[in-house]
């Protein structure tokens, strides 16, 4: 690893409860990003692990924004408090961000980001 930084962001500067932390890592030339992820997986919860690709990162951002909670790649949409209205909002946000949304029945059958990414990749392929 070449360098790392953590930035604290607040939606409301006067309310500490709205604080979130974003971490950034710059790898040394030739470094393998999976090494960092594997090491982090041993100490961090899933929702804090770095996204592995742009689609995963985009879906994670969308789901987190819509649901209002941190979301990891294996978190179940419905166990996080999602319902059909949130599912509609997620698909609308995906369209807005240029991501092909899953059909509703597919989202119900594959309610994690990892599963959704797999289905979307199979549709592209």
URRA-V594812 format. One line per field, one symbol per residue. psi: psi as a letter, one per 40 degrees, with the letter a starting at -180 (. if undefined). burial: I if it has 9 or more other ideal C-beta (glycine too) atoms within 8 Angstrom, else O. Layout:
psi: ???
burial: ???
This chain:
psi: hdiiihhhihdhdehdeehihhihhhiiheihdddddddddeeiideeiiieiddddddddddddddfiihidehhdddeeiadddddddddddddeehhiiiddddddgfidddddddddddd.
burial: IOOOOOOOOIOOOOOOOOOOOOIOIOIOOOIOOOOIIOOIOOOOOIOOIIIOOOIIIIIIOIIIOIIOOOIIIOIOIOOIOIOOOIIIIIIIIIIOOOIOIIOIOIIOOIIIIIIIIIIIIOOOO
